[in-house]
Amino acid sequence: MMLTRLLTLAAVFTAPVLITAVAAAFWPESRAGTVMVVAVVAAVVGGGQLVRANVLIIAVAYSCAALAAILTLLGTPMLMLHHYGQSTEATVVAERKVGDEHRYLLLAANGQPISPELSERRDVFDPNDLVDVVFDPGGRLEPAYADQMDDADAVLVAAIGCQAVAIALCVPALRWAPTDNPPRHTKRGLWIFER
């Protein structure tokens, strides 16, 4: 019984990270971020209904899992660019402001336009400035600064560490769970807690 509940919580904590990794590999950060938030909220609500656990410990575990999802959101594009991107010294061709962002159209050293544009929160470049970037030849991921690629592995290790802590905290959270109002089982074997 304890193993089933432990595996259920581990799956609940792991799902948002996996969903975020897939979304961040194929969509821009803003869209993938929305998917991440929905996945984390669904995990918190779903996990709370599926498994009874110690509230304080499980809150810390959910925080670790949410941090792992955030690091995954930030690290997946960097990791993809680190392994599959192309490095170039790009030239800033044009700048435009969209909302609070400054977006820069870049040309690779061979004259190829880099898509999508590089975006920044502040005004960093002027036309004809040179910048070392790594870009996705398929145009799915926004280019990143070449010196950021060294951080890709560290972000991945931090995400894995946060995820491991979240899963490890499941054991004490389940062991010290309150015993009042035992759950009822659905036909599919899920637990539903009466609140």
N, C-alpha and C positions, 0 to 999 in steps of 0.2 A: 504493500500500500504506500509506504513512504517513497519507494523507488519510483512508482508511477507519478506521484505528485512532484517529485524532484525533476523527473524528465519533462513533465508538463511545464513547470516553471522555466526550466532551461530552454525549452522550445519557445516559450513566450518571450524570454529575454533575447534570444538569438534572432527571431524573425525580423524585428525592426532593423537590425544591423545588416542582415542579408538583403532585405528589401531596399534599404538605403544604398548599399553597394551597387546593386543592379541599376537603380534609378540614376545614381551619380555617374555611372559608366556610360550612360546613353543620353542623358538630358542635361540641360544647363543647371547650374547650382540652385537657382531660385525654384525651378520646378521640382528638382530632386529634394530640396529642402522641405517643400510642401508635402511630398510623399513621406519623408522621414517623420515629420510632425504627426501626420495621420497614423503612421505605423506605430509610433511610440505611444500615442494616446490610446489606440486600439489595444496595444499590449497591456497597458496599465489597467484599462477597464476590463478587458477579457481575463487577464490574470487574476484580478480581484474577484471575479465571479467564478473562476474555475478552481482556485486553490486557496484554502484558508491558511494564512501565515501571520507571523508576528509583524505587526504594522510598522514598527520602527525599523526593524532590520530589512524588511521588504522595501521600505521607502528608500533606504540607502542603496539597496540592490538595484531598484529601478533607476535611481540617479546615475549609478555606474553604467547601466545599460544604455541610458539616454546619452551619456557622455561618449560611450563607444559608438553610438549611431552618429553623433555630431562629428567625431573624429573620422569616421568612415566617410561621411559626406565631404569632408575637406580633403581626406587623403586619397580617395579612389581616383579622382581626376589626375592628381599629381602622380600617382602610381602608374596609371594608364599612360600618361605622357612620358614618364620616366622610361617605360619599357617600349612604347610603340611610337612615341613622338619623334619629330625631326627638329634638330637644333639649327638655328640660323641667327645671323645678325640682321635684324629687321629694321627697316626704315619707316618712321612714322609719316604717313602720307596725309592723313586728315584727322581732325578731331571734331567730335560733336558731343553735346551735352544732352543726356536723356534722364530727366528727373534729377536725382542727386548724383548720378554717375557721369563720369567723363569716359567716352568710348573713343578708341584710337584704331583707325584703319592702318594695318601694317602691310608692308611688302617684304617678302623674303629676299635674301641676297640674290636669288636667281630671277627676281622680278615677279614672282608668283604672289598674288594677293593671299593674305592669311585670313581665313574665316573660321569662326566668328571674330568679332573685334575684341581687342583687349580692353577691359573695363577697369576703372579705378574710381575710388570714392573722392579723390582730390585731383586737381589739375597737376599732372606730373610731366607731361611731354609737350613739345611743340613740333610742328611739321619739320621734317628733315632730321629730327633726332634719331640716333641709333640706339637700339635696345636688343640685348641678347635674350631670345625667347626659345621655348620649345613649343611646337604647335602640332595639332592633330591633322594629318594629311586628309583625313576623312571629313574634317570640318564639324565634328560633333562637340568637341571640347574646346573651351576658351583657352587661348595660349597662356602660358605661365612663364615667369622669369626663369632663366636657366639655373640661377643659383638656388631656386626653391626646390629643385629636383633632389638635392641632397637631403631634404627633410622628409621625403616621401616614405622612406623606410621607417624613420622614427615615429611618424604619425601612425603608421600601420601597427608598429609594436605597441604604442600607447593604446590604440583601439583594442587590440587583442588583450592587453593587460586589464583594461577596464571591463571587458566582456568576461574574462576569467574571474575577476573579483565578483561581478554580479552573479555568476553561476555558483561560485563558492559560497556566497552568502545565502543561497537557497537552503542549504543544510540547516544552519541555525534558525533561519526564519521558519522553516517547517517544524523543526524539533520543538521550538518554544511557541508554537501557534496556540491560540486560545482553543479550548475544547468545548465551549458552549455552542449550542445550536449546530449539531452535526449536519453535514451537507446531505442532500438527497441526490440520488443518481438518476440521470436521464437514461433513456433506452440505449443511447450510444456510449454510455459509461462516463459522461462528463459529470462533474460535481456542480451543483447549484446551491449556493448558500442563501439561506433565508435571513434577511436583515431586518 
